[in-house]
């Protein structure tokens, strides 16, 4: 009767392959989690009211989306309204100190969540002192030189925001991820209040 011999020569290869897969998985987890960890800041952190019309282009690899939105902020609430090509309301995010609600009226014209978009808009428009307050997003830090805002998560630079305007709310802004192939271009106009 023949006895089968254990095939020990395959074990090192299997260990190497499994180790490599675990290393890849370990490297991917923090980067995927980074973008979701920024918690939207409450409306009263801005200490002013404004309404801004946004024309947005997002680029994720070869995929490009274009849409418009309206951002309205006052002391009690943030409203982010996503508009379709004919001006129809596709989604509305409402955020007060107590809860964040999203109502959908159609498919979103971009691949990420509306909550993530609100976080990116706050990184672009909110003052540095508010963004760096430790009570909201402790692992995040923001700095600014000339017209570039640098976004750090756990001391790793994860994004840059390029501002081509002297106005806080109106102008051209680029949010560029440094950990993925993602870019958000914004042309914004602050609307006059009655």
Secondary structure, 3 states (H helix, E strand, C coil): CCCCCCCCHHHHHHHHHHHHHHHHHHHHHHHHHHHHHCCCCCHHHCCCCEEEEEEEEEEECCEEEEEEEEEEECCCCEEEEEECCCCCEEEEEEECCCCEEEEECCCCCCCCCHHHHHHHHHHHHCCHHHHCCCCCCCCEEEEEECCEEEEEECCEEEEEEEECCCCCCCEEEEEEECCCCEEEEEEEEECCCC
